[in-house]
């Protein structure tokens, strides 16, 4: 049998899942996310699917590393981001390509194909306010949060909370401190809301959950603690160290329930921990994890592959 991997054949995380699938007796077909952009042939004929001229309806399980999304092409010029002159044509092409992939994945989900994670869940994860709602409704602790485009409300929140950070609703930028300079530019937010949160102290934890199996929980250690560890050059350069952390059972339960509420089979969950406080920040539907796997031996790729392969076999 074989499974599908929607991700680049050169992506090391995809390769790791493919190796573990092979151990379980399944070959992997890599479906490049930029296949349509490169002109590789994809077709659907009366409900049957073809990739590069070959039928792929035998694929009953997929690992979705990335799902194509539309984008407006831009370039930095004199410190400003400006659109290409032909941006509209390019944007429309990316929109149609993304629509093809998402429609195909929705069709597969409707047919009962195992998708880790499906487009419904991946889409939900882009909307961070919903994650906070799901976590809060379960009783999990989350930071005090204001989501607003109202400068008056933001200043009042800052006056009450004091130490505040901010980040975009859909991600795509690192977290920043709401300092005096940012407070002076609050009129800029009237065009679109921003997430403002209480800054939570403590160590950064990253949890990997596959189904109900908590496969990995580590504290991310770098020489200096950053507001957003993703901005730390030591972390981005692969130099971070990881320390295994044991989660209390109630926190484990919150992780499982939160992933389930958000429709995630595979989830990367970020928590701030200090003393008895475990504060949930967000969930990620396609987290980067291979550095942890290589350094600590946590079998994350194996758990993903097993979930996909066993799900696919159950449909045979």
C-alpha positions as CSV (number, residue, x, y, z in Angstrom):
1,X,0.0,0.0,0.0
2,X,1.0,3.6,-0.2
3,X,0.1,6.9,1.5
4,X,0.2,10.5,0.3
5,X,2.4,13.3,1.6
6,X,1.4,16.8,0.7
7,X,4.8,18.3,1.1
8,X,8.1,18.7,-0.7
9,X,10.2,15.6,-1.4
10,X,13.1,17.7,-0.1
11,X,11.4,18.6,3.1
12,X,13.3,16.8,5.9
13,X,10.1,16.4,8.1
14,X,8.2,14.9,5.2
15,X,11.2,12.5,4.6
16,X,11.2,11.5,8.2
17,X,7.4,10.6,8.1
18,X,8.0,8.7,4.8
19,X,10.8,6.6,6.4
20,X,8.6,5.7,9.3
21,X,5.8,4.8,6.9
22,X,8.1,2.5,5.0
23,X,8.9,0.7,8.3
24,X,5.2,0.1,8.6
25,X,5.1,-1.3,5.1
26,X,3.7,1.7,3.2
27,X,5.3,3.6,0.3
28,X,4.9,7.4,0.2
29,X,3.9,9.5,-2.8
30,X,5.1,13.1,-2.4
31,X,2.6,15.6,-3.9
32,X,4.5,18.8,-4.2
33,X,2.6,21.9,-2.8
34,X,3.9,23.9,-5.7
35,X,3.1,21.3,-8.3
36,X,0.6,23.5,-10.1
37,X,2.9,26.5,-10.0
38,X,5.5,24.4,-11.7
39,X,3.0,23.2,-14.3
40,X,3.0,19.6,-13.1
41,X,-0.2,17.9,-14.2
42,X,-3.1,17.4,-11.8
43,X,-6.5,16.4,-12.9
44,X,-9.9,15.3,-11.7
45,X,-12.0,13.3,-14.2
46,X,-15.6,12.7,-13.0
47,X,-14.4,12.4,-9.4
48,X,-11.3,10.4,-10.1
49,X,-8.0,12.0,-9.2
50,X,-4.7,12.0,-11.2
51,X,-1.2,13.3,-10.3
52,X,1.4,13.6,-13.0
53,X,-0.8,11.4,-15.2
54,X,-1.2,8.6,-12.7
55,X,-4.3,7.7,-10.7
56,X,-4.1,8.4,-7.0
57,X,-7.4,7.2,-5.7
58,X,-5.7,4.3,-3.9
59,X,-4.3,6.8,-1.4
60,X,-6.4,6.5,1.7
61,X,-4.2,8.3,4.1
62,X,-2.3,11.6,3.9
63,X,0.2,13.6,6.0
64,X,-0.4,17.2,5.1
65,X,2.8,19.1,5.8
66,X,1.5,22.3,4.0
67,X,-1.6,23.3,2.2
68,X,-1.2,25.9,-0.6
69,X,-2.8,29.3,0.1
70,X,-3.3,32.3,-2.1
71,X,-0.9,35.2,-1.7
72,X,-0.3,38.7,-3.2
73,X,3.3,38.9,-4.4
74,X,5.3,41.8,-3.1
75,X,8.9,43.0,-2.8
76,X,10.6,45.3,-0.4
77,X,11.6,48.6,-1.9
78,X,13.1,51.5,0.1
79,X,11.9,50.0,3.4
80,X,8.3,49.5,2.2
81,X,6.5,46.4,0.9
82,X,5.0,47.0,-2.5
83,X,3.1,44.8,-4.8
84,X,4.3,43.5,-8.1
85,X,2.9,45.4,-11.1
86,X,1.1,42.2,-12.2
87,X,0.1,41.2,-8.7
88,X,-3.5,40.7,-9.5
89,X,-2.8,38.1,-12.2
90,X,-0.4,36.2,-9.9
91,X,-2.8,36.4,-7.0
92,X,-5.7,35.0,-9.0
93,X,-3.4,32.1,-10.1
94,X,-2.5,31.3,-6.5
95,X,-6.1,31.5,-5.5
96,X,-7.2,29.0,-8.2
97,X,-4.3,26.7,-7.3
98,X,-5.2,26.8,-3.6
99,X,-8.8,26.2,-4.4
100,X,-8.0,23.1,-6.4
101,X,-6.0,21.6,-3.5
102,X,-8.4,22.5,-0.8
103,X,-11.4,21.2,-2.8
104,X,-9.6,17.9,-3.4
105,X,-8.7,17.6,0.3
106,X,-12.3,18.3,1.3
107,X,-13.5,15.6,-1.2
108,X,-11.0,13.1,0.4
109,X,-12.2,14.0,3.9
110,X,-15.8,13.5,2.7
111,X,-14.9,10.1,1.4
112,X,-13.4,9.1,4.8
113,X,-9.8,9.3,3.9
114,X,-7.4,9.8,6.8
115,X,-5.9,13.3,6.7
116,X,-3.4,14.5,9.3
117,X,-4.4,17.3,9.5
118,X,-7.4,18.0,7.2
119,X,-8.1,21.4,5.7
120,X,-10.9,22.2,8.2
121,X,-8.5,22.0,11.1
122,X,-5.7,23.7,9.3
123,X,-8.0,26.6,8.4
124,X,-9.4,26.9,12.0
125,X,-5.8,27.2,13.3
126,X,-5.2,30.4,11.3
127,X,-7.8,32.1,13.5
128,X,-6.1,32.5,16.9
129,X,-9.2,34.0,18.7
130,X,-11.0,30.7,18.1
131,X,-8.2,28.8,19.7
132,X,-8.4,31.1,22.8
133,X,-12.1,30.6,22.9
134,X,-11.8,26.8,22.8
135,X,-9.1,26.7,25.5
136,X,-11.0,29.1,27.7
137,X,-14.2,27.1,27.3
138,X,-12.4,24.0,28.5
139,X,-11.2,25.8,31.6
140,X,-7.6,26.0,30.5
141,X,-5.7,29.0,31.7
142,X,-4.9,31.6,28.9
143,X,-3.4,35.1,29.1
144,X,-5.7,38.1,29.6
145,X,-6.5,39.1,26.0
146,X,-8.0,42.0,24.1
147,X,-8.6,41.7,20.4
148,X,-9.4,45.2,19.1
149,X,-8.9,48.0,16.6
150,X,-10.0,50.6,19.1
151,X,-7.0,52.7,20.4
152,X,-9.0,53.8,23.5
153,X,-9.8,50.2,24.5
154,X,-6.1,49.2,23.9
155,X,-4.8,52.0,26.0
156,X,-7.2,51.0,28.8
157,X,-6.1,47.4,28.6
158,X,-2.5,48.4,28.7
159,X,-3.1,50.6,31.8
160,X,-4.8,47.7,33.5
161,X,-2.4,44.9,32.6
162,X,0.8,47.0,32.3
163,X,3.0,44.4,30.6
164,X,1.4,43.7,27.2
165,X,2.5,42.0,24.0
166,X,0.8,42.0,20.6
167,X,0.6,39.8,17.5
168,X,-1.5,39.4,14.4
169,X,-4.8,37.4,14.4
170,X,-3.7,35.1,11.6
171,X,0.0,34.9,12.5
172,X,2.8,35.5,10.1
173,X,4.8,37.8,12.4
174,X,6.7,37.5,15.6
175,X,5.2,38.7,18.9
176,X,6.2,42.2,20.0
177,X,6.0,44.3,23.2
178,X,3.5,47.1,23.4
179,X,6.0,49.7,24.4
180,X,5.9,53.5,24.4
181,X,6.7,53.7,20.7
182,X,4.0,51.2,19.8
183,X,1.5,53.0,21.9
184,X,2.2,56.2,19.9
185,X,1.2,54.3,16.7
186,X,-2.1,52.9,17.9
187,X,-4.0,54.8,15.2
188,X,-2.5,52.3,12.7
189,X,-4.6,49.5,14.2
190,X,-8.0,51.0,13.3
191,X,-7.7,49.4,9.8
192,X,-7.7,45.8,11.3
193,X,-7.9,44.3,14.8
194,X,-4.8,43.0,16.6
195,X,-4.4,40.6,19.5
196,X,-3.1,42.2,22.7
197,X,-2.2,39.9,25.6
198,X,-0.8,40.0,29.1
199,X,2.8,39.0,28.9
200,X,3.2,35.7,30.7
201,X,6.5,34.9,32.4
202,X,8.1,31.4,32.4
203,X,9.8,28.9,30.3
204,X,8.5,28.0,26.8
205,X,7.1,24.5,26.5
206,X,6.3,22.8,23.2
207,X,4.0,19.7,23.3
208,X,3.5,17.3,20.4
209,X,0.2,15.4,20.4
210,X,-0.8,12.8,17.9
211,X,-4.4,11.6,18.5
212,X,-4.5,11.1,22.3
213,X,-0.9,10.2,22.5
214,X,1.3,12.9,24.1
215,X,4.5,12.1,22.1
216,X,6.8,14.9,23.3
217,X,6.9,17.7,25.8
218,X,10.0,19.9,26.1
219,X,11.2,23.2,27.4
220,X,13.0,25.2,24.8
221,X,16.3,26.4,26.1
222,X,18.5,29.2,24.5
223,X,21.2,31.3,26.0
224,X,18.9,34.3,26.3
225,X,15.1,34.1,26.8
226,X,13.3,35.9,24.0
227,X,9.8,37.3,23.9
228,X,9.2,34.9,21.0
229,X,11.6,32.1,20.8
230,X,11.1,31.8,17.0
231,X,13.0,35.2,16.7
232,X,16.0,33.8,18.6
233,X,18.8,33.2,16.1
234,X,20.1,30.3,18.2
235,X,16.7,28.6,17.9
236,X,16.2,29.3,14.2
237,X,19.8,28.2,13.5
238,X,19.2,24.8,15.2
239,X,21.3,25.5,18.3
240,X,18.5,25.3,20.9
241,X,18.6,22.7,23.6
242,X,15.6,20.8,24.9
243,X,14.7,19.5,28.3
244,X,12.0,16.9,28.8
245,X,9.2,18.1,31.0
246,X,6.5,16.0,32.7
247,X,3.0,17.5,32.4
248,X,0.5,17.1,35.2
249,X,-2.5,15.0,34.3
250,X,-4.9,17.9,34.2
251,X,-2.7,19.8,31.8
252,X,-2.4,16.7,29.6
253,X,-6.2,16.5,29.6
254,X,-6.5,20.1,28.5
255,X,-4.0,19.4,25.6
256,X,-6.1,16.5,24.4
257,X,-9.4,18.3,24.8
258,X,-8.1,21.4,23.1
259,X,-6.8,19.5,20.1
260,X,-10.1,17.6,19.8
261,X,-12.1,20.9,20.0
262,X,-10.0,22.3,17.2
263,X,-10.3,19.2,15.1
264,X,-6.6,18.4,15.2
265,X,-5.2,14.9,15.0
266,X,-1.7,16.2,15.1
267,X,-1.0,19.3,17.2
268,X,1.9,21.4,18.4
269,X,0.8,23.2,21.6
270,X,2.7,26.1,23.2
271,X,2.5,26.6,26.9
272,X,4.2,29.0,29.3
273,X,5.2,27.4,32.6
274,X,6.3,28.9,35.9
275,X,5.9,27.2,39.2
276,X,2.3,25.9,39.4
277,X,1.1,28.0,36.4
278,X,0.6,26.4,33.1
279,X,-0.7,29.0,30.6
280,X,-1.8,28.0,27.1
281,X,-0.8,30.2,24.3
282,X,-1.8,28.6,21.0
283,X,-2.0,25.4,18.9
284,X,-0.3,24.7,15.6
285,X,-1.6,22.3,13.0
286,X,1.7,21.7,11.3
287,X,4.5,22.4,13.8
288,X,8.2,22.1,13.2
289,X,9.4,19.3,15.4
290,X,12.4,17.5,13.8
291,X,15.1,19.2,15.8
292,X,13.5,17.8,19.0
293,X,13.1,14.4,17.5
294,X,16.8,14.2,16.4
295,X,18.2,15.6,19.7
296,X,16.0,13.7,22.2
297,X,14.8,10.7,20.2
298,X,11.1,11.5,20.7
299,X,9.2,9.4,18.1
300,X,7.1,12.1,16.6
301,X,7.4,11.1,12.9
302,X,6.7,7.5,13.8
303,X,3.5,8.5,15.6
304,X,2.3,10.6,12.6
305,X,3.2,7.8,10.1
306,X,1.4,5.2,12.3
307,X,-1.7,7.3,12.5
308,X,-1.8,7.8,8.7
309,X,-0.9,4.2,7.8
310,X,-3.3,2.6,10.2
311,X,-6.1,5.0,9.2
312,X,-5.5,4.1,5.5
313,X,-5.5,0.4,6.2
314,X,-8.7,0.6,8.1
315,X,-10.4,1.7,5.0
316,X,-9.2,-1.1,2.8
